[in-house]
Amino acid sequence: MDKFQRTKKVLIFSMVVLVILPTLVASKCTCDEEDEERDKGKALRYKIAALVSILIASAIGVVIPLLGKIIPALSPEKDVFFFVKAFAAGVILATGFIHVLPDAFENLTSPCLKEHPWSDFPFTGFVAMCTAMGTLMVETYATAYFQKQNFKGTRVVEEATDVEKEHGHEGNVHLHTHATHGHAHGHVSSHDHSSELLRHRVISQVLELGIIVHSVIIGISLGASESPKTIRPLVAALTFHQFFEGMGLGSCISQANFKKLSVTIMGLFFALTTPVGIGIGIGITNVYDESSPTALIVEGIFNAASSGILIYMALVDLLAADFMNPRMQKSGSLRLGANISLLFGAGCMSLLAKWA
């Protein structure tokens, strides 16, 4: 009887182990939020502080490069502007590689997602690559379209001007020839300037799109968190993060020569994006689960797309355009300063990845 009881206990114990062990092992892959110190009141205070500080830092960051008309040293013709743009490009490059792309990999390779298809294919890199190529195509077609529209308008004005000159200069062929020659030079110069302006406008708008996408995700994640320990270090880190990104965006907007209303709207849109995301996160705290498959897939795809845009813009539109500029090629001190600024910007943003 005792032997039977012992055997029974061993069997029961074995069954319990067999039932509980898989649960314990599976718990490592469950998507429940980690047990953290939760304090809704304290967390809300940190969120409000983050909202205000990020709003102010974003506004200041995007405004600084736009002060070129007030502060001559910050005008695009000065060397300081090259340094500011190189710093901003480093910030944007590090944002794409160090902040956004790793988050996308983490989201789309999470154990909370089904093994098929998410473990069968590197979706993160694929989405980032497609977005970078898509950005190139958008820039190419948008610039070509606006150039055609601008060229048509210029030709109409040019033909009307030539007709007026022909009537006003009849009998004086020599003078008319020189006038036409000078007009042609003026037209070519004006056309080149218009093309460059269009390129800067397309760049600034696409860049803002890439920055805004991941800024909203950052804001929602911060706003939905209820752990003061998680939020506290993010307040300062994200404040600097948005300040540096604002400088990058502001330097592109300043070269696009938008009207004051457009500049104001773009600046406000950037400054308000993360705070609005935080507000949305606060509002959906009780229903939002950042570990749910849907949230992981949506965030992962948007983060991957955003990283593709940011990396492309930093390397192609900001760094390549400026570092291949004849003015920088001729000046050793300008090249040195721009390289130092680039490394400093990328370094500062990379360092922030320790906390945000």
Residue, then its C-alpha position, 0 to 999 in steps of 0.5 A: m500500500d505504501k509502495f502504491q502511495r509512493t508510486k501514485k505521488v511520483l506519478i502525480f508529481s510527474m504529471v504536475v511537472l509535465v503540465i507546469l514545465p511547458t507553461l513555465v517555458a512558454s511563459k518566456c515567450t508570452c506577450d504579457e507586459e513585464d512586472e514593473e513598478r506601476d504608478k499611474g499618478k506619478a507616470l502621468r506627471y512624467k508624461i505631462a513633463a515629457l509632453v511640454s519639454i518635447l514640444i518646446a525642444s522640437a520648436i526650438g530645434v526646428v526654428i534655429p536653422l530658420l533664423g538665417k534671415i535674422i542671424p547672418a551666420l546661419s544663412p545658407e551662404k555661410d560656412v556655419f550652415f554647412f556645419v549645421k547641416a552636417f550635424a543634422a545629417g549625422v543626427i538623422l542618419a543615427t536616428g535611422f540606423i540606431h533608433v528606428l531600424p533596431d526597433a523595427f527588427e525587434n517588433l517584426t522578429s518578436p516571439c509574440l508573432k506567428e513563426h510563419p511568415w514572420s520568421d521565414f523572411p527578413f521583412t524589416g530589411f525588405v520594407a526599409m529597402c523598398t521605402a528607400m527606393g520608393t523615396l528615390m522614385v517619388e523625388t525623381y518623378a516629383t522633381a521632373y513633374f514640377q520642372k516641366q510645369n515650371f519650364k512651360g510657364t517660363r517658356v510662355v513668359e519668355e516668348a511674350t517677352d521676345v515678341e515685345k522686344e522684337h516690336g520695340h527693337e525693329g531696325n536694330v538687329h545688333l542690339h536685339t541679338h545682344a539683348t536676346h543673348g543676355h536674356a538666354h543666360g538669365h533664363v538658364s540661370s533662373h531655370d537652374h535655380s528653380s530646379e534646385l529650389l524644387r529639389h529642396r522642397v521635395i526633400s524637406q517634405v519627404l524628410e518631414l514625413g519620415i520623421i513624423v511617422h516614427s515620432v508618432i510611434i514614439g509618442i504613443s509608446l511613451g504615453a501608453s506606459e504606466s511605469p515611472k521607471t521607464i518614462r523618467p529616463l525617456v523624458a530627457a533623452l527624447t527631448f534631446h532626440q526631438f531637438f536634434e531632429g528639429m535642427g535637421l528638418g529646419s536646415c532642409i526647410s530653410q533651403a526650400n524657401f517656402k512661404k512663411l505660412s508653409v514654414t510655420i505649418m511644417g514647423l508646427f506639424f513637426a513640433l506637435t507630432t510627438p506631444v500629440g502621440i503622447g496624448i493619444g497614448i495617455g488616452i488609450t492606456n487602458v486598451y493599448d497593448e504594445s505586445s499584441p501581434t497587431a501593434l507589433i506588426v503595424e509599429g514594425i512596418f512603420n518603423a522600417a519604412s521610416s528608417g528607410i526614408l531617414i537613411y536614404m535622405a541622410l546619405v543621398d540628399l543631405l550628405a552626398a549633396d553637400f560633401m560633393n559641393p564644389r565649394m566644400q571640395k575646394s576648402g580643406s577647413l570646410r571639409l574638416g569642420a563638416n566631417i567633425s560636425l557629422l561625427f558629432g551629430a551621429g555620436c550624440m544621437s547614438l549616445l541617446a540610444k542608451w536611454a531612448 
